[in-house]
Amino acid sequence: MSKNIIITGTSRGIGKELALLFAQNDYCVLALSRTVSPDLLQNKNITCLEVDLTKEAELERVKHFLTDTWHDVDAVIHNAGALVNKPFENITLQDFEYVYRVNVFGVAGLTQIVLPFMKKGSHVVTISSMGGIQGSMKFPGLAAYSSSKGAVITLSELLAEEYKEHGIAFNVLALGAVQTEMLEEAFPNYKAPLNALEMAQYIYDFTLTGNKYYNGKVLQVSATTP
């Protein structure tokens, strides 16, 4: 029986490449993003839902899909992310709220919806950032983004403890520099050593096998800093 994989942030970059990788290997993919990538629409193994993770009513659409169609979920990859790059004194409360609603509350809200459909052996993978690692190098302008990525690491560690008796694993991949549109927003003109597909291949493998070896762990996947 084919496994069911939920991936957020699939309109571009790593998320889009992940959706295509799983689909090419005959997994069923639920691709969640605010805008749908045309590259995903034609794939018979991918179901695309336009969902804003910050809106509770739209998250309910995911619940309805799972109730009516899939009935179970084998893995979730929390890949969606929001970034604001401004000097701290210029970051508004609205900026902070937006970043946290996507990067933290969206992760929490979707996880709450999906957990009843997960069984022993399921895996929840959250994509964080090296900027969220305590003691790592920090960069000006990323106060909202990096602090939110730190918050989601702690959330994952807590959920791993809370759901360990259910056999559901929670792990975090803290990524370093990957050549994506988001990297360009954070570090204009910087060229990363890895592209989106290369990182997607690592995340693909980790999602399928990492829960055999890890639970409640944060793996630093970083060849360079930033």
C-alpha positions as CSV (number, residue, x, y, z in Angstrom):
1,M,0.0,0.0,0.0
2,S,1.3,3.4,-0.9
3,K,2.2,5.8,1.9
4,N,0.6,9.2,2.3
5,I,2.9,12.2,2.7
6,I,1.8,15.8,3.5
7,I,4.2,18.6,2.5
8,T,3.7,22.3,3.1
9,G,5.2,25.2,1.2
10,T,5.1,23.4,-2.2
11,S,4.7,26.3,-4.5
12,R,8.5,26.6,-5.1
13,G,12.0,25.6,-3.9
14,I,12.6,22.6,-1.7
15,G,8.9,22.0,-1.1
16,K,8.1,21.6,-4.8
17,E,11.0,19.4,-5.4
18,L,10.0,17.2,-2.4
19,A,6.5,16.8,-3.7
20,L,7.8,15.7,-7.1
21,L,10.4,13.3,-5.6
22,F,7.8,11.5,-3.5
23,A,5.3,11.4,-6.4
24,Q,7.9,10.0,-8.8
25,N,8.5,7.2,-6.3
26,D,4.8,6.3,-6.1
27,Y,4.0,7.9,-2.8
28,C,0.7,9.8,-2.5
29,V,1.3,13.5,-1.8
30,L,-0.9,16.2,-0.3
31,A,0.8,19.4,-1.3
32,L,-0.3,22.4,0.7
33,S,0.6,26.0,-0.3
34,R,-1.1,29.4,-0.8
35,T,-0.4,29.2,-4.5
36,V,-0.2,26.0,-6.5
37,S,2.8,25.2,-8.7
38,P,1.7,24.2,-12.2
39,D,4.5,21.6,-12.1
40,L,2.5,19.6,-9.5
41,L,-1.0,19.8,-11.0
42,Q,-0.4,17.2,-13.8
43,N,1.0,14.5,-11.5
44,K,-1.5,11.8,-10.7
45,N,0.1,11.1,-7.3
46,I,-0.2,14.7,-6.1
47,T,-3.3,16.4,-4.6
48,C,-2.9,20.2,-4.4
49,L,-4.8,22.2,-1.8
50,E,-4.5,26.0,-1.7
51,V,-4.2,26.5,2.0
52,D,-3.1,29.5,4.1
53,L,-1.6,27.8,7.2
54,T,-2.3,30.9,9.3
55,K,-6.1,30.6,8.9
56,E,-7.9,28.0,11.0
57,A,-10.8,27.7,8.6
58,E,-8.5,26.8,5.8
59,L,-6.7,24.2,7.9
60,E,-10.2,22.6,8.3
61,R,-10.1,21.8,4.6
62,V,-7.1,19.5,5.3
63,K,-9.1,17.8,8.0
64,H,-12.0,17.2,5.6
65,F,-9.7,15.8,2.9
66,L,-8.1,13.4,5.4
67,T,-11.5,12.3,6.7
68,D,-13.1,11.8,3.3
69,T,-10.2,10.6,1.2
70,W,-7.0,9.4,2.9
71,H,-8.0,8.3,6.4
72,D,-4.3,8.0,7.5
73,V,-1.0,9.9,7.2
74,D,2.4,8.3,7.2
75,A,4.6,11.5,7.3
76,V,4.3,15.3,7.5
77,I,7.0,17.6,6.3
78,H,6.5,21.1,7.7
79,N,8.5,23.0,5.0
80,A,6.5,26.2,4.6
81,G,8.3,29.3,5.9
82,A,7.9,33.1,6.1
83,L,10.8,35.5,6.3
84,V,11.2,39.2,7.1
85,N,14.6,40.7,6.6
86,K,14.7,44.1,8.3
87,P,16.8,45.9,10.9
88,F,15.3,45.0,14.3
89,E,14.1,48.6,15.0
90,N,12.1,48.5,11.8
91,I,10.4,45.2,12.3
92,T,6.7,45.8,13.2
93,L,4.6,43.8,15.5
94,Q,2.6,42.8,12.4
95,D,5.9,41.5,10.9
96,F,6.6,39.4,13.9
97,E,3.0,38.1,14.0
98,Y,3.1,37.1,10.4
99,V,6.4,35.2,10.6
100,Y,5.3,33.4,13.8
101,R,1.9,32.5,12.4
102,V,3.4,30.7,9.5
103,N,6.6,29.3,11.1
104,V,5.2,28.3,14.5
105,F,1.5,28.5,14.8
106,G,0.9,27.0,11.3
107,V,3.1,24.1,12.3
108,A,1.2,23.6,15.5
109,G,-2.2,23.9,13.9
110,L,-1.6,21.5,11.1
111,T,0.0,19.0,13.5
112,Q,-3.1,19.1,15.7
113,I,-5.2,18.3,12.7
114,V,-3.0,15.5,11.3
115,L,-2.2,13.6,14.5
116,P,-5.5,11.7,14.8
117,F,-4.7,10.2,11.4
118,M,-1.2,9.1,12.3
119,K,-0.3,5.7,13.6
120,K,2.8,4.0,15.1
121,G,5.7,4.4,12.8
122,S,4.6,7.8,11.5
123,H,7.1,10.7,11.2
124,V,6.7,14.4,11.6
125,V,9.7,16.4,10.1
126,T,10.0,20.1,10.7
127,I,12.3,22.1,8.5
128,S,14.0,24.7,10.7
129,S,17.1,26.8,10.1
130,M,20.7,27.0,11.5
131,G,19.6,30.5,12.6
132,G,17.3,28.8,15.1
133,I,20.1,26.8,16.8
134,Q,21.3,28.1,20.1
135,G,24.9,29.1,19.9
136,S,25.0,29.2,16.1
137,M,26.1,32.2,14.1
138,K,23.3,34.9,13.9
139,F,22.7,37.5,11.2
140,P,21.3,41.0,11.5
141,G,17.9,41.5,10.0
142,L,16.6,38.0,10.8
143,A,15.3,38.6,14.4
144,A,11.8,37.4,13.6
145,Y,12.7,34.6,11.3
146,S,15.5,33.0,13.3
147,S,13.7,33.3,16.7
148,S,10.6,31.6,15.2
149,K,12.8,28.8,13.9
150,G,14.2,28.4,17.4
151,A,10.6,28.2,18.8
152,V,9.6,25.5,16.4
153,I,12.6,23.4,17.4
154,T,11.5,23.5,21.0
155,L,7.9,22.7,20.0
156,S,9.1,19.6,18.1
157,E,11.2,18.4,21.1
158,L,8.1,18.7,23.3
159,L,5.8,16.8,20.9
160,A,8.4,14.0,20.6
161,E,8.1,13.5,24.4
162,E,4.3,13.8,24.5
163,Y,3.7,11.4,21.7
164,K,6.5,8.8,22.1
165,E,4.1,6.3,23.6
166,H,2.1,6.5,20.4
167,G,5.1,5.6,18.3
168,I,5.0,8.9,16.4
169,A,8.4,10.5,15.9
170,F,9.1,14.2,15.7
171,N,12.4,15.4,14.3
172,V,13.9,18.7,13.1
173,L,16.2,19.4,10.2
174,A,18.0,22.7,10.7
175,L,19.1,23.7,7.3
176,G,22.1,25.8,6.3
177,A,22.4,27.6,3.0
178,V,20.4,26.2,0.1
179,Q,20.0,28.1,-3.2
180,T,16.3,29.0,-3.0
181,E,14.2,32.2,-3.4
182,M,14.1,32.5,0.4
183,L,17.9,32.5,0.7
184,E,18.0,35.3,-1.9
185,E,15.6,37.3,0.3
186,A,17.8,36.7,3.4
187,F,21.2,37.0,1.7
188,P,21.0,38.7,-1.6
189,N,23.8,37.7,-4.1
190,Y,25.0,34.9,-1.8
191,K,25.5,31.6,-3.7
192,A,24.9,28.4,-1.7
193,P,26.7,25.1,-2.4
194,L,23.4,23.1,-2.5
195,N,20.4,23.6,-4.7
196,A,16.8,22.9,-3.8
197,L,16.7,19.4,-5.4
198,E,19.8,18.3,-3.6
199,M,18.4,19.3,-0.3
200,A,15.1,17.8,-1.1
201,Q,16.7,14.4,-1.8
202,Y,18.3,14.5,1.7
203,I,14.9,15.4,3.3
204,Y,13.2,12.7,1.3
205,D,15.5,10.0,2.6
206,F,15.4,11.3,6.2
207,T,11.6,11.4,6.2
208,L,11.4,7.8,5.2
209,T,14.1,6.4,7.4
210,G,15.1,8.9,10.0
211,N,12.5,7.9,12.6
212,K,14.1,4.5,12.9
213,Y,17.2,6.2,14.5
214,Y,15.9,9.6,15.9
215,N,13.1,11.0,17.9
216,G,13.0,14.5,19.4
217,K,16.3,15.4,17.7
218,V,17.6,18.4,15.8
219,L,20.0,17.5,13.0
220,Q,22.1,20.3,11.6
221,V,22.2,19.9,7.8
222,S,24.6,22.6,6.9
223,A,27.7,22.6,4.7
224,T,28.2,26.3,5.1
225,T,27.1,29.3,7.1
226,P,24.9,31.1,6.4
